[in-house]
Amino acid sequence: MDNVLYKNNQKVIGSIVRLNRIKKNMSQKELAKGICVPSYLSRIENGELLPSEDVISILFDRLGLKYNDDDEFIEDGLQEFEEFFDNLNFNEFDNTNKLFIEIEEKEEAYITSPLILDYYLVKLARYCSTPERDKFESAKNSILAAYDLLSQNQEYLYNFYIGVDTLNVKGDIEEGKSYIEKALSSKETGHCYYWLSYVYRVKNNPIKAYDSIKRALSLYVEEGNFISIMESYEKTAEVYFMLDNHADAITYLKMALRMAKKLNNSYYIEYTNSIIAWSYFKIQDYNKALSCLRSNSGLIDHRLIIPDSMIESLIYFTLKDKEKLRTSINKLFSPDSIEHLGEEMSNIFFKFFTFYLENDNYLKSPIWEGLLIYIIDGTTKLVELRKVFVSYLKEYYIHNRRYKDALFLE
């Protein structure tokens, strides 16, 4: 990119003045006093005109800024930002974090340079969907203060990461979808369609979810984004889960597993093995399900849908193998189970299976119904797992001739 566009662009000068004035809690009137009229400053900040070098110098002095517009500094910064987003786009998160540490150390230089908005977009992306909400909100508010100065690509980055954060943190599906669609109007990317597929899966629209993930897959293939291709196969399988078609889901999961093995990515291998095990459980091929679970070593992966300990316990419960179930349920307190089920739900599942082990007439007990209802209410986000326990509750109602309750069960 031509550095002259960064150094002499009136929008760049306007964003630096506006954002640093806001950061110092100064009004336009305070900053403009003795330099120009506030309306002239407003036009500068809005990128409507490029002031003389003398006016720029005086404004920067009053803000206590040293303008960093050295060609080498700008070129190096642009290369750092490009590398950061490339790594993020290709899911190289360890490298992304290392790069960001180096970038963040130069914050004071970047926010007094033509790269100010680019820096805040990097910061927004880094803290998207993380617990560090103050840093995310700070970057978001800084960009919003100069949103009208963003380029088309900058608008794409802003709307995309706000959309992802809205979906992950706020859980607001409609608002998140709106941001992702705004990003898509600026730039068509696989990641936009990937998240639209997520939206449609949550909205229980398998047709649109399938169309979106297929488009994402096509774009990932074009850019050679192997990890995202692998994840697209997995998300395609999740669409088949929505249709209770676990046999076809396995086909896509095996494709994902082959790629994970070629990439030698242990976390993806174990994660995919777990989902395949779940699929085999659902089609009642318990030997193959257990074989998949045995090949795992217990790596904790944040993407996991249902912990291996839960799948194994459900298999032995279904097979009525009480001896193996007694051993299996102790794994419900393993780190990966706690990570994904939470300590409270791990305890409830343990009580559920223990009640079965200790009571031959469990299907006649109202305690069994209570445990099932509690589990169903506590697994709203674990859709696949919830379906299984809904089927158990339906079995309970039918066994006790409560046919109306069984009929109206979700």
C-alpha positions as CSV (number, residue, x, y, z in Angstrom):
1,M,0.0,0.0,0.0
2,D,1.2,3.5,-0.9
3,N,2.4,5.1,2.3
4,V,1.6,8.6,0.9
5,L,-2.1,7.6,1.2
6,Y,-1.5,7.0,4.9
7,K,0.6,10.1,5.6
8,N,-1.4,12.7,3.8
9,N,-4.9,11.4,3.8
10,Q,-7.2,13.9,5.4
11,K,-9.3,11.0,7.0
12,V,-6.1,9.7,8.7
13,I,-5.3,13.1,10.2
14,G,-8.9,13.6,11.2
15,S,-9.0,10.2,13.0
16,I,-5.7,10.9,14.9
17,V,-7.0,14.3,16.1
18,R,-10.5,13.1,17.0
19,L,-9.5,9.9,18.8
20,N,-6.6,11.4,20.8
21,R,-8.8,14.4,21.7
22,I,-11.5,12.0,23.0
23,K,-8.9,10.0,24.9
24,K,-7.7,13.2,26.7
25,N,-11.3,14.2,27.5
26,M,-11.0,17.5,25.6
27,S,-13.9,19.2,23.9
28,Q,-13.5,20.5,20.3
29,K,-13.8,24.0,21.7
30,E,-10.9,23.5,24.2
31,L,-8.7,22.0,21.5
32,A,-9.5,24.7,18.9
33,K,-9.1,27.7,21.2
34,G,-6.5,30.1,19.7
35,I,-5.9,27.8,16.7
36,C,-9.1,27.7,14.7
37,V,-12.9,27.9,15.1
38,P,-14.5,24.7,16.5
39,S,-16.4,24.2,13.2
40,Y,-13.1,24.1,11.3
41,L,-11.8,21.6,13.7
42,S,-14.9,19.5,13.3
43,R,-14.3,19.4,9.5
44,I,-10.7,18.3,10.1
45,E,-11.9,15.5,12.4
46,N,-14.6,14.4,10.0
47,G,-12.0,14.1,7.2
48,E,-13.6,16.8,5.1
49,L,-10.4,18.8,4.7
50,L,-6.6,18.5,5.1
51,P,-5.3,21.5,7.2
52,S,-1.9,23.1,6.7
53,E,1.2,21.6,8.2
54,D,1.3,24.5,10.7
55,V,-2.2,23.8,11.9
56,I,-1.5,20.1,12.2
57,S,1.7,20.8,14.2
58,I,-0.1,23.2,16.6
59,L,-3.0,20.7,17.2
60,F,-0.6,17.9,17.8
61,D,1.5,20.0,20.2
62,R,-1.7,20.9,22.2
63,L,-2.6,17.2,22.3
64,G,0.9,16.3,23.4
65,L,1.5,14.1,20.4
66,K,4.6,13.3,18.4
67,Y,3.4,12.5,15.0
68,N,4.9,9.2,13.9
69,D,4.8,9.3,10.1
70,D,8.2,7.9,9.2
71,D,8.0,5.8,6.0
72,E,9.8,2.9,7.6
73,F,7.6,2.9,10.7
74,I,4.4,2.9,8.5
75,E,5.7,0.2,6.3
76,D,6.8,-2.0,9.2
77,G,3.5,-1.5,10.9
78,L,1.4,-2.4,7.9
79,Q,3.4,-5.6,7.5
80,E,2.9,-6.5,11.1
81,F,-0.9,-5.9,10.9
82,E,-1.1,-7.9,7.6
83,E,0.8,-10.8,9.2
84,F,-1.4,-10.6,12.3
85,F,-4.7,-10.8,10.3
86,D,-3.2,-13.5,8.0
87,N,-2.4,-15.7,11.0
88,L,-5.8,-15.0,12.6
89,N,-7.6,-15.8,9.3
90,F,-5.7,-19.1,9.0
91,N,-6.4,-20.0,12.7
92,E,-2.7,-19.8,13.7
93,F,-3.7,-18.5,17.1
94,D,-0.4,-19.1,18.9
95,N,1.4,-17.0,16.3
96,T,-1.3,-14.4,16.4
97,N,-0.9,-14.0,20.1
98,K,2.9,-13.6,19.8
99,L,2.5,-11.0,17.1
100,F,0.0,-9.1,19.1
101,I,2.2,-8.8,22.1
102,E,4.8,-7.2,19.9
103,I,2.2,-4.9,18.3
104,E,0.6,-3.9,21.6
105,E,4.0,-2.8,23.0
106,K,4.0,0.0,20.4
107,E,0.5,1.2,21.2
108,E,1.5,4.8,22.0
109,A,3.4,5.1,18.7
110,Y,0.5,3.6,16.7
111,I,-2.2,5.9,18.1
112,T,-0.2,9.0,17.2
113,S,0.4,7.7,13.7
114,P,-1.5,7.3,10.4
115,L,-2.0,3.7,11.5
116,I,-4.3,4.5,14.5
117,L,-7.5,3.0,13.1
118,D,-5.6,-0.1,11.8
119,Y,-4.1,-0.6,15.3
120,Y,-7.5,-0.4,17.0
121,L,-8.9,-2.9,14.5
122,V,-6.1,-5.3,15.4
123,K,-6.8,-4.8,19.1
124,L,-10.6,-5.3,18.5
125,A,-9.8,-8.6,16.7
126,R,-7.4,-9.8,19.4
127,Y,-9.9,-9.3,22.3
128,C,-13.0,-10.4,20.4
129,S,-14.9,-13.1,22.4
130,T,-12.4,-13.0,25.2
131,P,-13.0,-12.3,28.9
132,E,-11.0,-9.1,28.6
133,R,-14.1,-7.0,28.0
134,D,-12.6,-3.6,28.9
135,K,-9.9,-3.9,26.2
136,F,-12.4,-5.0,23.6
137,E,-14.9,-2.2,24.5
138,S,-12.1,0.4,24.5
139,A,-11.0,-0.6,21.0
140,K,-14.7,-0.8,19.8
141,N,-15.5,2.7,21.2
142,S,-12.3,4.2,19.7
143,I,-13.2,2.9,16.2
144,L,-16.9,3.9,16.6
145,A,-15.7,7.5,17.3
146,A,-14.2,7.6,13.8
147,Y,-16.4,5.0,12.1
148,D,-17.3,7.4,9.2
149,L,-13.5,7.6,8.4
150,L,-13.1,3.8,7.9
151,S,-12.2,2.3,4.5
152,Q,-14.3,-0.5,3.0
153,N,-11.9,-3.2,4.3
154,Q,-11.7,-1.5,7.7
155,E,-15.6,-1.5,7.9
156,Y,-15.5,-5.2,7.0
157,L,-13.1,-6.0,9.9
158,Y,-15.0,-3.9,12.4
159,N,-18.4,-5.4,11.5
160,F,-17.1,-9.0,11.4
161,Y,-15.4,-9.0,14.8
162,I,-18.3,-7.1,16.4
163,G,-20.6,-9.7,14.9
164,V,-18.6,-12.6,16.2
165,D,-18.3,-11.1,19.6
166,T,-22.0,-10.4,19.7
167,L,-22.8,-14.0,18.9
168,N,-20.3,-15.5,21.3
169,V,-20.5,-13.2,24.3
170,K,-23.9,-11.5,24.2
171,G,-25.6,-14.5,22.6
172,D,-27.8,-12.1,20.6
173,I,-28.4,-14.0,17.3
174,E,-30.3,-11.3,15.4
175,E,-27.9,-8.5,16.3
176,G,-24.8,-10.7,15.5
177,K,-26.3,-11.8,12.2
178,S,-26.9,-8.1,11.3
179,Y,-23.2,-7.3,11.8
180,I,-22.0,-10.4,9.9
181,E,-24.3,-9.4,7.0
182,K,-22.8,-5.9,7.1
183,A,-19.3,-7.3,6.9
184,L,-20.4,-9.5,4.0
185,S,-21.7,-6.5,2.1
186,S,-18.1,-5.0,2.3
187,K,-16.2,-8.2,1.5
188,E,-17.2,-11.8,0.8
189,T,-15.2,-14.2,3.0
190,G,-15.4,-17.8,4.1
191,H,-15.5,-16.7,7.8
192,C,-18.6,-14.6,7.2
193,Y,-20.5,-17.6,5.8
194,Y,-19.1,-19.8,8.5
195,W,-20.7,-17.6,11.1
196,L,-23.9,-17.3,9.2
197,S,-24.1,-21.0,9.2
198,Y,-23.8,-20.9,13.0
199,V,-26.6,-18.4,13.1
200,Y,-28.9,-20.6,11.0
201,R,-28.1,-23.7,13.1
202,V,-29.1,-21.8,16.2
203,K,-32.3,-20.7,14.4
204,N,-32.9,-24.3,13.5
205,N,-32.8,-23.6,9.8
206,P,-30.8,-26.5,8.3
207,I,-31.3,-25.5,4.7
208,K,-29.7,-22.0,5.1
209,A,-27.2,-23.4,7.5
210,Y,-26.1,-26.0,4.9
211,D,-26.0,-23.4,2.0
212,S,-23.9,-21.0,4.2
213,I,-21.3,-23.6,5.2
214,K,-21.0,-24.9,1.7
215,R,-20.3,-21.4,0.5
216,A,-17.8,-21.0,3.3
217,L,-16.1,-24.2,2.2
218,S,-15.8,-23.1,-1.4
219,L,-14.1,-19.8,-0.3
220,Y,-11.8,-21.6,2.1
221,V,-10.7,-24.0,-0.8
222,E,-9.9,-20.9,-3.0
223,E,-7.7,-19.4,-0.3
224,G,-6.1,-22.7,0.8
225,N,-7.3,-22.4,4.4
226,F,-6.8,-26.0,5.4
227,I,-7.9,-25.7,9.1
228,S,-11.1,-23.8,8.1
229,I,-11.8,-26.4,5.4
230,M,-11.5,-29.1,8.1
231,E,-13.8,-27.1,10.4
232,S,-16.3,-26.6,7.5
233,Y,-16.6,-30.4,7.1
234,E,-17.3,-30.7,10.8
235,K,-19.9,-27.9,10.7
236,T,-21.6,-29.7,7.7
237,A,-21.8,-32.7,10.0
238,E,-23.5,-30.6,12.6
239,V,-26.2,-29.6,10.0
240,Y,-26.8,-33.3,9.5
241,F,-27.1,-33.6,13.3
242,M,-30.0,-31.2,13.1
243,L,-31.7,-33.6,10.7
244,D,-30.8,-36.6,13.0
245,N,-28.9,-38.0,10.0
246,H,-25.7,-39.2,11.9
247,A,-24.8,-41.7,9.2
248,D,-24.1,-38.9,6.6
249,A,-22.6,-36.8,9.3
250,I,-19.9,-39.4,9.9
251,T,-18.8,-39.1,6.2
252,Y,-18.0,-35.5,6.6
253,L,-16.4,-36.0,10.0
254,K,-14.1,-38.7,8.6
255,M,-13.0,-36.1,5.9
256,A,-12.2,-33.7,8.7
257,L,-10.3,-36.4,10.6
258,R,-8.2,-37.2,7.5
259,M,-7.2,-33.6,7.2
260,A,-6.5,-33.3,10.9
261,K,-4.1,-36.3,10.7
262,K,-2.3,-34.8,7.7
263,L,-1.9,-31.6,9.6
264,N,-0.7,-33.6,12.6
265,N,-3.0,-31.5,14.8
266,S,-3.6,-33.6,18.0
267,Y,-6.3,-31.4,19.3
268,Y,-8.4,-31.5,16.1
269,I,-7.8,-35.3,15.8
270,E,-9.1,-36.0,19.3
271,Y,-11.9,-33.4,19.0
272,T,-13.1,-35.0,15.7
273,N,-12.7,-38.5,17.1
274,S,-15.1,-37.5,19.9
275,I,-17.7,-36.2,17.5
276,I,-17.4,-39.4,15.4
277,A,-17.8,-41.4,18.6
278,W,-21.0,-39.5,19.4
279,S,-22.3,-40.1,15.9
280,Y,-21.7,-43.9,16.2
281,F,-23.5,-43.8,19.5
282,K,-26.5,-42.2,17.9
283,I,-26.7,-44.9,15.2
284,Q,-26.2,-47.6,17.9
285,D,-22.8,-48.8,16.7
286,Y,-21.4,-48.9,20.2
287,N,-18.2,-50.8,19.4
288,K,-17.0,-48.3,16.8
289,A,-18.0,-45.5,19.2
290,L,-15.9,-47.0,22.0
291,S,-13.0,-47.6,19.6
292,C,-12.9,-43.9,18.7
293,L,-12.9,-42.9,22.4
294,R,-10.1,-45.3,23.2
295,S,-7.9,-43.6,20.6
296,N,-8.1,-40.3,22.5
297,S,-5.7,-39.3,25.3
298,G,-7.9,-36.8,27.0
299,L,-6.7,-33.5,25.6
300,I,-8.9,-30.6,26.6
301,D,-10.2,-28.7,23.6
302,H,-12.6,-25.7,23.8
303,R,-14.4,-26.8,20.7
304,L,-15.6,-30.1,22.2
305,I,-19.4,-30.6,22.0
306,I,-19.8,-33.6,24.4
307,P,-17.0,-34.9,26.6
308,D,-15.8,-38.4,26.0
309,S,-16.7,-39.4,29.6
310,M,-20.3,-38.5,28.9
311,I,-20.4,-40.5,25.6
312,E,-18.8,-43.5,27.3
313,S,-21.2,-43.4,30.2
314,L,-24.2,-43.2,27.9
315,I,-23.0,-46.2,25.9
316,Y,-22.7,-48.4,29.0
317,F,-26.0,-47.1,30.3
318,T,-27.7,-48.0,27.0
319,L,-26.0,-51.4,27.1
320,K,-27.0,-51.9,30.7
321,D,-23.4,-52.8,31.6
322,K,-23.5,-51.6,35.2
323,E,-20.0,-52.8,36.0
324,K,-18.4,-50.7,33.3
325,L,-20.7,-47.8,33.9
326,R,-19.6,-47.6,37.6
327,T,-16.0,-47.0,36.3
328,S,-17.0,-44.7,33.5
329,I,-19.0,-42.2,35.6
330,N,-16.0,-41.4,37.8
331,K,-14.5,-39.8,34.6
332,L,-17.3,-37.2,34.7
333,F,-15.2,-35.3,37.1
334,S,-12.2,-35.2,34.7
335,P,-10.9,-31.7,33.7
336,D,-12.4,-32.0,30.2
337,S,-15.8,-32.9,31.6
338,I,-15.8,-30.0,34.1
339,E,-14.6,-27.7,31.3
340,H,-17.6,-28.5,29.1
341,L,-20.3,-29.6,31.4
342,G,-19.5,-27.4,34.4
343,E,-19.1,-28.8,37.9
344,E,-22.8,-28.6,38.8
345,M,-24.0,-30.5,35.7
346,S,-21.2,-33.1,36.1
347,N,-22.5,-33.7,39.6
348,I,-26.1,-34.0,38.3
349,F,-25.1,-36.5,35.6
350,F,-23.2,-38.5,38.2
351,K,-26.3,-38.6,40.4
352,F,-28.4,-39.6,37.4
353,F,-26.3,-42.6,36.6
354,T,-25.8,-43.5,40.2
355,F,-29.6,-43.5,40.8
356,Y,-29.9,-46.0,37.9
357,L,-27.2,-48.2,39.3
358,E,-28.7,-48.3,42.7
359,N,-32.4,-48.7,41.8
360,D,-33.8,-51.5,39.7
361,N,-37.2,-49.8,39.4
362,Y,-35.7,-46.4,38.4
363,L,-38.3,-46.0,35.7
364,K,-41.1,-45.9,38.2
365,S,-39.5,-43.3,40.5
366,P,-40.5,-39.6,40.3
367,I,-36.9,-38.9,41.3
368,W,-35.9,-40.2,37.9
369,E,-38.3,-37.7,36.3
370,G,-36.9,-34.9,38.4
371,L,-33.3,-35.7,37.4
372,L,-34.2,-35.8,33.7
373,I,-36.1,-32.5,33.8
374,Y,-33.2,-30.8,35.6
375,I,-30.7,-32.2,33.0
376,I,-32.9,-31.1,30.1
377,D,-33.2,-27.6,31.5
378,G,-29.5,-27.4,32.1
379,T,-28.4,-28.5,28.6
380,T,-30.2,-26.0,26.4
381,K,-26.8,-25.2,24.7
382,L,-25.8,-28.8,24.3
383,V,-28.5,-29.6,21.8
384,E,-27.4,-33.1,20.8
385,L,-27.0,-34.2,24.5
386,R,-30.4,-32.6,25.4
387,K,-32.1,-34.7,22.6
388,V,-30.9,-37.9,24.3
389,F,-32.3,-37.0,27.7
390,V,-35.6,-35.8,26.2
391,S,-35.9,-39.3,24.7
392,Y,-35.3,-40.8,28.2
393,L,-38.0,-38.6,29.7
394,K,-40.4,-39.7,26.9
395,E,-39.6,-43.3,27.7
396,Y,-40.4,-42.6,31.4
397,Y,-43.7,-41.0,30.6
398,I,-44.7,-43.9,28.3
399,H,-43.6,-46.5,30.9
400,N,-45.9,-44.8,33.4
401,R,-48.7,-44.4,30.9
402,R,-48.5,-40.6,30.9
403,Y,-49.1,-40.6,27.1
404,K,-50.2,-37.0,27.0
405,D,-47.0,-35.8,28.6
406,A,-45.0,-37.9,26.2
407,L,-46.9,-36.5,23.2
408,F,-46.3,-32.9,24.1
409,L,-42.7,-33.3,25.0
410,E,-40.3,-31.3,22.9
